[in-house]
Amino acid sequence: MKNEFMKKAVELSVESVNSGGGPFGCVIVKDNKIISEGSNKVTSSNDPTAHGEIVAIRAACEKLNNFSLSGCELYSSCEPCPMCLSAIYWARIDKIYYANTREDAQKIDFDDSFIYSEFQKDINQRKIPMFQIMRNEALKAFELWNKKKDKIKY
């Protein structure tokens, strides 16, 4: 079954290229059934976060009516980028299967090495400057959350 799921992710990546999108496809599987599909929609939706994995995660969460995808597996036509990998962790997906590597993606100008290197730098050495302001005011929401008795932890 794993090969069939990956085959679908690869088909989605090819369809995406043929329809003007990026070469990435993804399916999410639960109980040996595909519950969602996604392909790269960055340029068609003008959304830099609309990677195949993110599109599939959003669809799976909507279908299951849950922010947790525990019990699910993700099949991607390419090793997930840093953003997608983070989303996969946040979604609590159990396993990732991928076909192409980040080095394969780099060869066709989808290069995430800069982002990986930025994460390793001290916050003050990153390319995009970051400035902390109004922390005391913002802490109010954290204090409210911390005291909240009926919060849903995620």
N, C-alpha and C positions, 0 to 999 in steps of 0.2 A: 504493500500500500504506500509506503514512503515514496517510492519512485513515482507512483501515480500522482501523489500530491505535488511533488517537485515538478513533474511534467506539466501540471496545470499552472504552477507559478511561472515556469519558463514560457509557456504559451501566452500568459498574460503579459510578460515582458515583451515578447515579439509583437503582440497586438498593440501594445502601447507605442512602440516605435512606429508601427505602420499607421497609427492614427495621430502621430505628431507629438507623442509624449516621450519621456525618457525610458531607457531600456531596463525597467525594473518591474517585477511582478511578485505577488505574495498571496498565499492563502493561509488561513487559520483553520485548524482542525480540532474538533472535539469529538471524542468517542468514535474515532475513525470516519468522521464525516466532515466535509468542508462546510464551515459555518459562515465564512466570509472570504471575500477576494478583494484585492487591491492592486492597482497599478499606479505608476507615477503620473501625477496630475499637476505637477508644479507649474508648468507653463500654461496649461489649459485653464487652470483655476486662479492663476496669479497668486498662488499660496506656496511659499517656500517650505512649508511643513507637510505638503501633500505628497510625501514619499509613499511608495507602495505599501510598506509596512504600516505606516500611520493610517492610511486609508483603510486598510484591512482591520486594524485594531479598532478604529472608530466604528466600523460596520459590525464587528463582532460584539463589541460592548452594547451597541444599540440592540442587536438581535437578542442577546442574552439578558438585556436590561440590568447590566451589572458592570461596574468599573473594574472588577477583577476577572481576569481570564485564566485563573488557576484551573488546571486540568486540560489546558489547550496546548497545542504545538503550533509553531509557526514555520512555514516553508517559504523561503525567499530565494529569488533567482540570483541574489548577490548577498554577500556578507553585509549585515546591517551597518549603516553609518553610525556615528556617535549619537545623533539625535534619536534614530530609530532604536538603537540598542537601549538607550535610556528609557524610551517609551515601553519597550518590551519588558524591562525590569519593573517599571511602574505598574504595568498591566498584570504582572505576576505569571507570565506565560512560562510553562514548564520546560520546554525544549525549543531549540532553534536548529533548523536544518537550512543550509545555504549551498548554492551552486558556485557562482563566480566569487572570487576573492576581492578584497579591497585593492590588491595589486592589479588585478584584471581591470577593475573599474578605473584605477589611476591611469592605465594605458590609454583609455578613451576619454580622458579629461574629466573624470569624476574623482577628484583627488581630495580625500579627507585628511591627509597627513598633516596639513596645517592645523586643523581643529584638534587632532590628537595631540600635537605638540603644544598648542595653546593651553590645554588642560593641565599640562605638566608644569607650566610656568607659574611663578608667583603672580598673584592677582594684579600687582602693580607693574608687571612686565608684559602684560598682554597687549596685543595690537589695538583692541577696542578699549579705550580708557573706561574705568569704572570708578564711580564716586559715591560714597555712602553719605546720605543726607537724611535727616528727620527720623533717625532710628527711634528716639524716645516716643514720638508720636505713633510710629508704626507698631511698637511693642504692645499697644493697647489691644489690637486684634489678637495677638498671640496670647495675651493674658486672658482675654475673653474665651478663646478656644480652650486654653488650659483648664479653665473653671467649668466649662460646659459639661453637663452631666450626660446629655443625650447625643454626644458627637459620634459620628461614624468614622472610625479610624481607617485611614488608607495608607 
